[in-house]
Amino acid sequence: MIRTIGGITFELVKKNIKTGRIQIKPPDGKVIFHVPYTWNEESIEKGIIAKTPWILEKIALIQALPPVSPTEYNEGDIMYVWGKPYSLHIELNKNVDIQLVDEQVVLSLPRLYSVSMREAVIYEWYRILLAKEINKLLPKWEGVTKLKTNSWVIKKVKSKWGSCSPSKSRIIFSLYLAKKPIECLEFIILHELLHFKEIKHNKDFYALMDKYMPNWRIFNKLLEER
């Protein structure tokens, strides 16, 4: 539902939560206001008005960012690996290979490889990097929390960084986590494991997050910024 209050146009989304939460989404600064089902018109209006200066500031910052065009994976393009920027270097070769060398991602491939073929090579590399870290970090957090997963999978999902099926003790990781700092992966691992114990985002769930990772909000914010 699209609403306008005090000059702020926003999408109103009612959810099973305890307090309101505002999202400002790039690239145009779209405002989404998540509110509890129990909130009436007065509560919604107060929530927006109280946050109006913050909303306007965030919208201005987002709209001031330069537009991001889809990469064609050409020489000099910037790629992110575990939160760090690397310059892409292309080497024409009969064999396909990709590796980090100093401050560069060195991609070796035949001259006739199309953009989609280059992307496939790069994202398969991301998948390998991510799987390697999951295999290292998941047992660590299983040991800390005493919660076990039966299986996990990596998917090319943009809408969520992670999700889980508590009944099956299964976790799905977004492939794009390989672009974010490694601490963000640890945050998602812990977050999904704790859903095996507390399905909802309630006070008990957040108390567990605070217990095991007191600074988790930093990494959550990094992921919200996309």
Accessible surface in RSA format (square Angstrom, percent):
REM  Atomic radii and reference values for relative SASA: ProtOr
REM  Chains: A
REM  Algorithm: Lee & Richards
REM  Probe-radius: 1.40
REM  Slices: 20
REM RES _ NUM      All-atoms   Total-Side   Main-Chain    Non-polar    All polar
REM                ABS   REL    ABS   REL    ABS   REL    ABS   REL    ABS   REL
RES MET A   1   146.68  76.0 105.40  69.8  41.27  98.3 107.30  91.2  39.38  52.2
RES ILE A   2   116.66  66.4  92.39  68.8  24.28  58.5  92.39  66.5  24.28  65.9
RES ARG A   3    55.62  23.4  51.22  26.1   4.40  10.5  21.11  28.9  34.51  20.9
RES THR A   4    84.66  60.2  56.85  57.6  27.81  66.3  42.36  56.9  42.30  63.9
RES ILE A   5    19.99  11.4  16.14  12.0   3.84   9.3  19.99  14.4   0.00   0.0
RES GLY A   6    63.69  78.5   0.00   N/A  63.69  78.5  34.60  94.9  29.09  65.1
RES GLY A   7    69.40  85.6   0.00   N/A  69.40  85.6  35.09  96.3  34.31  76.8
RES ILE A   8     5.01   2.8   3.72   2.8   1.29   3.1   5.01   3.6   0.00   0.0
RES THR A   9    78.74  56.0  64.35  65.2  14.39  34.3  45.38  61.0  33.36  50.4
RES PHE A  10     3.16   1.6   0.00   0.0   3.16   8.2   3.16   1.9   0.00   0.0
RES GLU A  11    44.80  25.7  43.42  32.8   1.38   3.3   4.58   8.9  40.22  32.8
RES LEU A  12    12.67   7.1   5.09   3.6   7.59  19.1   5.09   3.6   7.59  20.4
RES VAL A  13    43.60  28.7  40.70  36.8   2.90   7.0  43.60  37.9   0.00   0.0
RES LYS A  14    87.08  42.5  68.91  42.3  18.17  43.3  38.17  34.4  48.91  52.1
RES LYS A  15    71.14  34.7  69.25  42.5   1.89   4.5  40.08  36.1  31.05  33.1
RES ASN A  16   105.42  72.7  79.60  76.9  25.82  62.2  26.43  63.6  78.99  76.3
RES ILE A  17    51.93  29.6  36.87  27.5  15.06  36.3  42.65  30.7   9.28  25.2
RES LYS A  18   156.51  76.4 126.43  77.6  30.08  71.6 102.73  92.5  53.78  57.3
RES THR A  19    92.59  65.9  90.89  92.1   1.69   4.0  64.13  86.1  28.46  43.0
RES GLY A  20    23.01  28.4   0.00   N/A  23.01  28.4   3.11   8.5  19.89  44.5
RES ARG A  21   100.90  42.4  95.97  48.9   4.92  11.7  57.33  78.4  43.57  26.4
RES ILE A  22    25.83  14.7   7.59   5.7  18.23  43.9   7.59   5.5  18.23  49.5
RES GLN A  23    50.29  28.1  46.57  34.0   3.72   8.9  12.21  26.0  38.07  28.9
RES ILE A  24    25.43  14.5   4.83   3.6  20.60  49.7   4.83   3.5  20.60  55.9
RES LYS A  25    91.21  44.5  90.86  55.8   0.34   0.8  38.15  34.3  53.06  56.5
RES PRO A  26    63.15  46.0  46.26  42.2  16.89  61.4  46.49  38.4  16.66 103.5
RES PRO A  27   121.11  88.3 105.58  96.2  15.52  56.4 108.58  89.7  12.52  77.8
RES ASP A  28    91.34  64.0  81.26  80.9  10.07  23.8  37.46  88.2  53.88  53.7
RES GLY A  29     5.18   6.4   0.00   N/A   5.18   6.4   0.22   0.6   4.96  11.1
RES LYS A  30    97.55  47.6  87.83  53.9   9.71  23.1  55.83  50.3  41.72  44.4
RES VAL A  31     4.70   3.1   2.38   2.2   2.32   5.6   2.38   2.1   2.32   6.3
RES ILE A  32    17.17   9.8  17.17  12.8   0.00   0.0  17.17  12.4   0.00   0.0
RES PHE A  33     4.17   2.1   4.17   2.6   0.00   0.0   4.17   2.5   0.00   0.0
RES HIS A  34    17.00   9.3  17.00  11.8   0.00   0.0  17.00  17.5   0.00   0.0
RES VAL A  35     0.00   0.0   0.00   0.0   0.00   0.0   0.00   0.0   0.00   0.0
RES PRO A  36     4.62   3.4   4.62   4.2   0.00   0.0   4.62   3.8   0.00   0.0
RES TYR A  37   141.93  66.3 123.50  70.3  18.43  48.0  85.45  64.2  56.48  69.6
RES THR A  38   125.04  88.9  92.98  94.3  32.05  76.4  86.40 116.1  38.63  58.4
RES TRP A  39    57.18  22.9  53.02  25.7   4.17   9.8  38.79  20.7  18.40  29.8
RES ASN A  40    88.69  61.2  80.08  77.4   8.61  20.7  39.17  94.3  49.52  47.9
RES GLU A  41   105.02  60.3 101.64  76.9   3.38   8.0  67.83 131.2  37.18  30.4
RES GLU A  42   102.24  58.7  95.22  72.0   7.02  16.7  39.56  76.5  62.67  51.2
RES SER A  43    38.77  32.8  32.13  42.9   6.64  15.3  10.41  22.2  28.36  39.7
RES ILE A  44     0.52   0.3   0.52   0.4   0.00   0.0   0.52   0.4   0.00   0.0
RES GLU A  45    82.17  47.2  82.17  62.2   0.00   0.0  10.77  20.8  71.40  58.3
RES LYS A  46   129.48  63.2 124.31  76.3   5.17  12.3  82.38  74.1  47.10  50.2
RES GLY A  47    16.73  20.6   0.00   N/A  16.73  20.6  15.26  41.9   1.46   3.3
RES ILE A  48     0.02   0.0   0.02   0.0   0.00   0.0   0.02   0.0   0.00   0.0
RES ILE A  49    90.70  51.6  84.51  63.0   6.19  14.9  84.51  60.9   6.19  16.8
RES ALA A  50    81.22  74.7  47.10  72.7  34.12  77.6  57.91  81.5  23.31  61.8
RES LYS A  51    98.36  48.0  97.84  60.0   0.52   1.2  52.30  47.1  46.06  49.1
RES THR A  52    26.18  18.6  26.18  26.5   0.00   0.0  24.19  32.5   1.99   3.0
RES PRO A  53    96.30  70.2  85.52  78.0  10.78  39.2  91.11  75.2   5.19  32.3
RES TRP A  54    88.59  35.6  84.91  41.1   3.68   8.6  72.27  38.5  16.32  26.5
RES ILE A  55     0.00   0.0   0.00   0.0   0.00   0.0   0.00   0.0   0.00   0.0
RES LEU A  56    96.47  53.7  91.35  65.4   5.12  12.9  91.75  64.4   4.72  12.7
RES GLU A  57   103.42  59.4  95.28  72.1   8.14  19.4  34.60  66.9  68.81  56.2
RES LYS A  58    59.87  29.2  59.84  36.7   0.03   0.1  24.60  22.1  35.26  37.6
RES ILE A  59    33.10  18.8  33.10  24.7   0.00   0.0  33.10  23.8   0.00   0.0
RES ALA A  60    59.16  54.4  49.10  75.8  10.06  22.9  54.80  77.2   4.36  11.6
RES LEU A  61   101.12  56.3  97.71  69.9   3.41   8.6  98.49  69.2   2.63   7.1
RES ILE A  62    26.71  15.2  23.91  17.8   2.79   6.7  24.08  17.3   2.62   7.1
RES GLN A  63   109.35  61.1  80.20  58.6  29.15  69.4  25.21  53.7  84.14  63.8
RES ALA A  64    83.50  76.8  46.85  72.3  36.64  83.4  58.45  82.3  25.05  66.4
RES LEU A  65   115.06  64.1 101.63  72.7  13.43  33.8 102.21  71.8  12.85  34.6
RES PRO A  66   102.19  74.5  91.96  83.8  10.23  37.2  97.92  80.8   4.27  26.6
RES PRO A  67   134.30  97.9 105.30  96.0  29.00 105.4 116.54  96.2  17.76 110.4
RES VAL A  68   144.79  95.3 111.27 100.7  33.52  80.8 114.43  99.4  30.36  82.4
RES SER A  69    90.02  76.1  73.43  98.0  16.59  38.2  42.49  90.5  47.54  66.6
RES PRO A  70   123.27  89.8 100.64  91.7  22.63  82.3 112.27  92.7  11.00  68.3
RES THR A  71    57.98  41.2  39.27  39.8  18.71  44.6  45.51  61.1  12.48  18.9
RES GLU A  72    98.87  56.8  96.32  72.9   2.56   6.1  21.90  42.4  76.98  62.8
RES TYR A  73    11.91   5.6  11.91   6.8   0.00   0.0   6.85   5.1   5.06   6.2
RES ASN A  74    67.31  46.4  66.80  64.6   0.51   1.2  19.76  47.6  47.55  46.0
RES GLU A  75   102.25  58.7  79.90  60.4  22.36  53.2  58.48 113.1  43.77  35.7
RES GLY A  76    40.13  49.5   0.00   N/A  40.13  49.5  24.08  66.1  16.04  35.9
RES ASP A  77    38.89  27.2  33.61  33.5   5.28  12.5   8.87  20.9  30.02  29.9
RES ILE A  78   100.89  57.4  75.69  56.4  25.21  60.8  75.69  54.5  25.21  68.4
RES MET A  79    11.05   5.7   7.20   4.8   3.85   9.2  11.05   9.4   0.00   0.0
RES TYR A  80   106.12  49.5 104.09  59.2   2.04   5.3  64.61  48.6  41.51  51.2
RES VAL A  81     2.39   1.6   1.39   1.3   0.99   2.4   1.39   1.2   0.99   2.7
RES TRP A  82    50.75  20.4  43.04  20.8   7.71  18.1  35.44  18.9  15.31  24.8
RES GLY A  83    28.84  35.6   0.00   N/A  28.84  35.6   6.18  16.9  22.67  50.8
RES LYS A  84   130.89  63.9 130.63  80.1   0.26   0.6  73.66  66.3  57.23  61.0
RES PRO A  85    73.62  53.7  63.85  58.2   9.77  35.5  64.05  52.9   9.57  59.5
RES TYR A  86    28.54  13.3  27.01  15.4   1.54   4.0   6.19   4.7  22.35  27.5
RES SER A  87    36.59  30.9  34.39  45.9   2.20   5.1  22.24  47.3  14.36  20.1
RES LEU A  88     0.12   0.1   0.00   0.0   0.12   0.3   0.00   0.0   0.12   0.3
RES HIS A  89    50.74  27.7  50.74  35.3   0.00   0.0  37.06  38.2  13.68  15.9
RES ILE A  90    26.31  15.0  12.76   9.5  13.55  32.7  12.76   9.2  13.55  36.8
RES GLU A  91    76.35  43.8  72.20  54.6   4.15   9.9  22.51  43.5  53.84  44.0
RES LEU A  92    87.42  48.7  55.90  40.0  31.52  79.2  56.86  39.9  30.56  82.2
RES ASN A  93    71.07  49.0  58.85  56.9  12.22  29.4  11.73  28.2  59.34  57.4
RES LYS A  94   193.76  94.5 169.73 104.1  24.02  57.2 116.98 105.3  76.78  81.8
RES ASN A  95   108.95  75.1 105.29 101.8   3.66   8.8  26.19  63.0  82.76  80.0
RES VAL A  96    65.50  43.1  36.36  32.9  29.13  70.2  36.36  31.6  29.13  79.0
RES ASP A  97    66.38  46.5  61.52  61.2   4.86  11.5  22.84  53.7  43.55  43.4
RES ILE A  98    22.16  12.6  11.75   8.8  10.41  25.1  11.79   8.5  10.37  28.1
RES GLN A  99    89.67  50.1  88.26  64.5   1.40   3.3  20.15  42.9  69.52  52.7
RES LEU A 100    72.37  40.3  46.70  33.4  25.67  64.5  46.70  32.8  25.67  69.1
RES VAL A 101    64.58  42.5  60.90  55.1   3.68   8.9  63.99  55.6   0.59   1.6
RES ASP A 102   127.17  89.1  96.72  96.3  30.45  72.0  33.47  78.8  93.70  93.4
RES GLU A 103   127.60  73.3 125.41  94.9   2.19   5.2  59.76 115.6  67.84  55.4
RES GLN A 104    66.46  37.2  66.46  48.6   0.00   0.0  12.29  26.2  54.17  41.1
RES VAL A 105     0.00   0.0   0.00   0.0   0.00   0.0   0.00   0.0   0.00   0.0
RES VAL A 106    15.29  10.1  14.54  13.2   0.76   1.8  14.54  12.6   0.76   2.1
RES LEU A 107     0.00   0.0   0.00   0.0   0.00   0.0   0.00   0.0   0.00   0.0
RES SER A 108    10.98   9.3  10.98  14.7   0.00   0.0   2.33   5.0   8.66  12.1
RES LEU A 109     0.00   0.0   0.00   0.0   0.00   0.0   0.00   0.0   0.00   0.0
RES PRO A 110    38.18  27.8  35.17  32.1   3.01  10.9  38.18  31.5   0.00   0.0
RES ARG A 111   173.17  72.7 155.67  79.4  17.50  41.7  57.25  78.2 115.92  70.3
RES LEU A 112   162.13  90.3 139.71 100.0  22.42  56.3 143.99 101.1  18.14  48.8
RES TYR A 113    53.62  25.0  44.11  25.1   9.51  24.8  14.97  11.3  38.65  47.6
RES SER A 114    51.04  43.1  40.72  54.4  10.31  23.8  48.16 102.5   2.88   4.0
RES VAL A 115    70.94  46.7  67.21  60.8   3.73   9.0  67.21  58.4   3.73  10.1
RES SER A 116    78.37  66.2  67.69  90.3  10.68  24.6  50.33 107.2  28.04  39.3
RES MET A 117    85.67  44.4  81.89  54.2   3.78   9.0  66.04  56.1  19.63  26.0
RES ARG A 118    33.44  14.0  33.44  17.0   0.00   0.0   2.32   3.2  31.12  18.9
RES GLU A 119    58.15  33.4  58.15  44.0   0.00   0.0   2.41   4.7  55.74  45.5
RES ALA A 120    62.95  57.9  48.35  74.6  14.60  33.2  57.83  81.4   5.11  13.5
RES VAL A 121    27.47  18.1  20.85  18.9   6.62  16.0  25.63  22.3   1.84   5.0
RES ILE A 122     0.50   0.3   0.50   0.4   0.00   0.0   0.50   0.4   0.00   0.0
RES TYR A 123    21.15   9.9  20.58  11.7   0.57   1.5  10.74   8.1  10.41  12.8
RES GLU A 124    88.49  50.8  85.92  65.0   2.57   6.1  43.39  83.9  45.10  36.8
RES TRP A 125    23.62   9.5  21.75  10.5   1.86   4.4  14.09   7.5   9.53  15.5
RES TYR A 126     4.38   2.0   4.38   2.5   0.00   0.0   2.70   2.0   1.68   2.1
RES ARG A 127    78.56  33.0  78.56  40.0   0.00   0.0  30.65  41.9  47.92  29.0
RES ILE A 128   102.89  58.5  98.73  73.6   4.16  10.0 101.76  73.3   1.13   3.1
RES LEU A 129    36.43  20.3  35.57  25.4   0.87   2.2  35.72  25.1   0.72   1.9
RES LEU A 130     0.00   0.0   0.00   0.0   0.00   0.0   0.00   0.0   0.00   0.0
RES ALA A 131    25.59  23.5  25.59  39.5   0.00   0.0  25.59  36.0   0.00   0.0
RES LYS A 132   128.41  62.6 121.61  74.6   6.80  16.2  69.20  62.3  59.21  63.1
RES GLU A 133    26.32  15.1  26.32  19.9   0.00   0.0   1.98   3.8  24.34  19.9
RES ILE A 134     0.00   0.0   0.00   0.0   0.00   0.0   0.00   0.0   0.00   0.0
RES ASN A 135    89.79  61.9  75.37  72.8  14.42  34.7  24.02  57.8  65.78  63.6
RES LYS A 136   120.79  58.9 101.29  62.1  19.50  46.4  69.98  63.0  50.81  54.1
RES LEU A 137    20.99  11.7  20.99  15.0   0.00   0.0  20.99  14.7   0.00   0.0
RES LEU A 138     7.53   4.2   7.53   5.4   0.00   0.0   7.53   5.3   0.00   0.0
RES PRO A 139    72.73  53.0  62.94  57.4   9.79  35.6  64.40  53.2   8.32  51.7
RES LYS A 140   100.00  48.8  84.68  52.0  15.32  36.5  66.63  60.0  33.37  35.5
RES TRP A 141    19.39   7.8  19.39   9.4   0.00   0.0  19.39  10.3   0.00   0.0
RES GLU A 142    19.48  11.2  19.43  14.7   0.05   0.1   0.03   0.1  19.45  15.9
RES GLY A 143    31.72  39.1   0.00   N/A  31.72  39.1  27.88  76.5   3.84   8.6
RES VAL A 144    69.21  45.5  49.58  44.9  19.63  47.3  57.17  49.7  12.04  32.7
RES THR A 145    10.67   7.6   0.19   0.2  10.48  25.0   0.29   0.4  10.37  15.7
RES LYS A 146   163.92  80.0 141.30  86.7  22.63  53.9  96.77  87.1  67.15  71.5
RES LEU A 147    32.47  18.1  30.92  22.1   1.55   3.9  32.47  22.8   0.00   0.0
RES LYS A 148   131.72  64.3 120.13  73.7  11.59  27.6  86.31  77.7  45.41  48.4
RES THR A 149    22.00  15.6   4.73   4.8  17.27  41.2   4.73   6.4  17.27  26.1
RES ASN A 150   119.76  82.6  84.54  81.7  35.22  84.8  24.59  59.2  95.17  92.0
RES SER A 151    50.22  42.4  43.14  57.6   7.09  16.3  42.30  90.1   7.93  11.1
RES TRP A 152    71.55  28.7  48.42  23.4  23.13  54.3  32.03  17.1  39.52  64.1
RES VAL A 153    44.26  29.1  41.62  37.7   2.64   6.4  44.26  38.5   0.00   0.0
RES ILE A 154    14.51   8.3   5.69   4.2   8.82  21.2   5.69   4.1   8.82  23.9
RES LYS A 155    90.45  44.1  87.26  53.5   3.19   7.6  47.21  42.5  43.24  46.1
RES LYS A 156   103.61  50.5  74.17  45.5  29.43  70.1  48.69  43.8  54.92  58.5
RES VAL A 157    44.44  29.2  41.20  37.3   3.23   7.8  44.35  38.5   0.09   0.2
RES LYS A 158   145.25  70.9 134.80  82.7  10.45  24.9  77.67  69.9  67.58  72.0
RES SER A 159    94.46  79.8  62.62  83.6  31.84  73.4  55.64 118.5  38.82  54.4
RES LYS A 160   125.68  61.3 120.67  74.0   5.01  11.9  73.48  66.1  52.20  55.6
RES TRP A 161    28.57  11.5  24.91  12.1   3.66   8.6  23.86  12.7   4.70   7.6
RES GLY A 162    13.57  16.7   0.00   N/A  13.57  16.7   2.19   6.0  11.39  25.5
RES SER A 163    31.82  26.9  27.94  37.3   3.88   8.9  20.13  42.9  11.69  16.4
RES CYS A 164    34.14  25.8   5.56   6.2  28.58  67.2   3.16   8.0  30.97  33.4
RES SER A 165    33.96  28.7  30.32  40.5   3.64   8.4  24.18  51.5   9.78  13.7
RES PRO A 166    42.83  31.2  30.17  27.5  12.65  46.0  30.46  25.1  12.37  76.9
RES SER A 167   109.36  92.4  64.43  86.0  44.92 103.5  59.29 126.3  50.06  70.1
RES LYS A 168   137.19  66.9 127.59  78.3   9.60  22.9  76.56  68.9  60.63  64.6
RES SER A 169    23.58  19.9  23.58  31.5   0.00   0.0   0.53   1.1  23.05  32.3
RES ARG A 170    75.87  31.9  75.64  38.6   0.24   0.6  14.19  19.4  61.69  37.4
RES ILE A 171     0.00   0.0   0.00   0.0   0.00   0.0   0.00   0.0   0.00   0.0
RES ILE A 172    36.72  20.9  36.72  27.4   0.00   0.0  36.72  26.4   0.00   0.0
RES PHE A 173     0.00   0.0   0.00   0.0   0.00   0.0   0.00   0.0   0.00   0.0
RES SER A 174     1.36   1.1   0.16   0.2   1.20   2.8   0.31   0.7   1.05   1.5
RES LEU A 175     1.36   0.8   0.69   0.5   0.67   1.7   0.69   0.5   0.67   1.8
RES TYR A 176    24.38  11.4  23.47  13.4   0.91   2.4  17.86  13.4   6.52   8.0
RES LEU A 177     0.00   0.0   0.00   0.0   0.00   0.0   0.00   0.0   0.00   0.0
RES ALA A 178     0.00   0.0   0.00   0.0   0.00   0.0   0.00   0.0   0.00   0.0
RES LYS A 179    63.56  31.0  60.54  37.1   3.03   7.2  27.28  24.6  36.28  38.6
RES LYS A 180    34.28  16.7  34.27  21.0   0.01   0.0  13.09  11.8  21.19  22.6
RES PRO A 181    36.04  26.3  35.59  32.4   0.45   1.6  36.00  29.7   0.05   0.3
RES ILE A 182    49.76  28.3  48.55  36.2   1.21   2.9  48.55  35.0   1.21   3.3
RES GLU A 183    74.53  42.8  73.98  56.0   0.55   1.3  25.48  49.3  49.04  40.0
RES CYS A 184     0.00   0.0   0.00   0.0   0.00   0.0   0.00   0.0   0.00   0.0
RES LEU A 185     0.18   0.1   0.00   0.0   0.18   0.4   0.00   0.0   0.18   0.5
RES GLU A 186    26.23  15.1  26.23  19.8   0.00   0.0   2.96   5.7  23.27  19.0
RES PHE A 187     5.77   2.9   5.77   3.6   0.00   0.0   5.77   3.5   0.00   0.0
RES ILE A 188     9.69   5.5   9.69   7.2   0.00   0.0   9.69   7.0   0.00   0.0
RES ILE A 189     0.00   0.0   0.00   0.0   0.00   0.0   0.00   0.0   0.00   0.0
RES LEU A 190     0.00   0.0   0.00   0.0   0.00   0.0   0.00   0.0   0.00   0.0
RES HIS A 191    31.12  17.0  31.12  21.6   0.00   0.0  20.24  20.9  10.88  12.7
RES GLU A 192     6.16   3.5   6.16   4.7   0.00   0.0   0.00   0.0   6.16   5.0
RES LEU A 193     0.00   0.0   0.00   0.0   0.00   0.0   0.00   0.0   0.00   0.0
RES LEU A 194     1.05   0.6   1.05   0.8   0.00   0.0   1.05   0.7   0.00   0.0
RES HIS A 195    15.53   8.5  15.53  10.8   0.00   0.0  11.54  11.9   4.00   4.7
RES PHE A 196    36.82  18.4   9.78   6.1  27.04  70.4   9.78   5.9  27.04  77.4
RES LYS A 197   127.78  62.3  99.45  61.0  28.33  67.5  60.00  54.0  67.77  72.2
RES GLU A 198    40.94  23.5  40.18  30.4   0.76   1.8   0.92   1.8  40.02  32.7
RES ILE A 199   124.34  70.8 110.53  82.3  13.81  33.3 110.53  79.6  13.81  37.5
RES LYS A 200   127.52  62.2 121.59  74.6   5.93  14.1  82.58  74.3  44.94  47.9
RES HIS A 201    95.83  52.4  71.54  49.7  24.29  62.2  46.43  47.9  49.40  57.5
RES ASN A 202    38.30  26.4  35.93  34.7   2.37   5.7  17.09  41.1  21.20  20.5
RES LYS A 203   150.67  73.5 139.60  85.7  11.07  26.3  87.85  79.1  62.82  66.9
RES ASP A 204    71.28  49.9  69.15  68.8   2.13   5.0  11.49  27.0  59.79  59.6
RES PHE A 205     0.37   0.2   0.37   0.2   0.00   0.0   0.37   0.2   0.00   0.0
RES TYR A 206    81.33  38.0  81.33  46.3   0.00   0.0  53.61  40.3  27.72  34.2
RES ALA A 207    58.04  53.4  46.48  71.7  11.56  26.3  52.46  73.9   5.58  14.8
RES LEU A 208    24.16  13.5  24.16  17.3   0.00   0.0  24.16  17.0   0.00   0.0
RES MET A 209     0.41   0.2   0.41   0.3   0.00   0.0   0.41   0.4   0.00   0.0
RES ASP A 210    54.40  38.1  47.82  47.6   6.58  15.6  24.90  58.6  29.49  29.4
RES LYS A 211   143.50  70.0 110.77  68.0  32.74  77.9  78.23  70.4  65.27  69.5
RES TYR A 212    47.56  22.2  29.45  16.8  18.11  47.1  16.39  12.3  31.17  38.4
RES MET A 213    14.24   7.4  12.71   8.4   1.53   3.6  14.24  12.1   0.00   0.0
RES PRO A 214   102.23  74.5  85.02  77.5  17.20  62.5  86.15  71.1  16.08  99.9
RES ASN A 215    71.28  49.2  64.28  62.1   7.00  16.8  28.01  67.4  43.26  41.8
RES TRP A 216    18.39   7.4  18.39   8.9   0.00   0.0  18.39   9.8   0.00   0.0
RES ARG A 217   124.91  52.4 120.59  61.5   4.32  10.3  63.20  86.4  61.72  37.4
RES ILE A 218   102.97  58.6  97.25  72.5   5.72  13.8 101.96  73.4   1.02   2.8
RES PHE A 219    24.95  12.5  24.95  15.5   0.00   0.0  24.95  15.1   0.00   0.0
RES ASN A 220    44.57  30.7  44.57  43.1   0.00   0.0   0.23   0.6  44.34  42.9
RES LYS A 221   116.34  56.8 115.92  71.1   0.42   1.0  65.55  59.0  50.79  54.1
RES LEU A 222    62.44  34.8  61.77  44.2   0.67   1.7  61.77  43.4   0.67   1.8
RES LEU A 223     3.94   2.2   3.73   2.7   0.21   0.5   3.77   2.6   0.17   0.5
RES GLU A 224    88.63  50.9  62.66  47.4  25.97  61.8  31.00  60.0  57.63  47.1
RES GLU A 225   103.76  59.6  81.48  61.6  22.27  53.0  44.12  85.3  59.64  48.7
RES ARG A 226   119.17  50.0  77.85  39.7  41.33  98.4  51.07  69.8  68.10  41.3
END  Absolute sums over single chains surface
CHAIN  1 A    13551.1      11421.2       2129.9       8003.5       5547.6
END  Absolute sums over all chains
TOTAL         13551.1      11421.2       2129.9       8003.5       5547.6
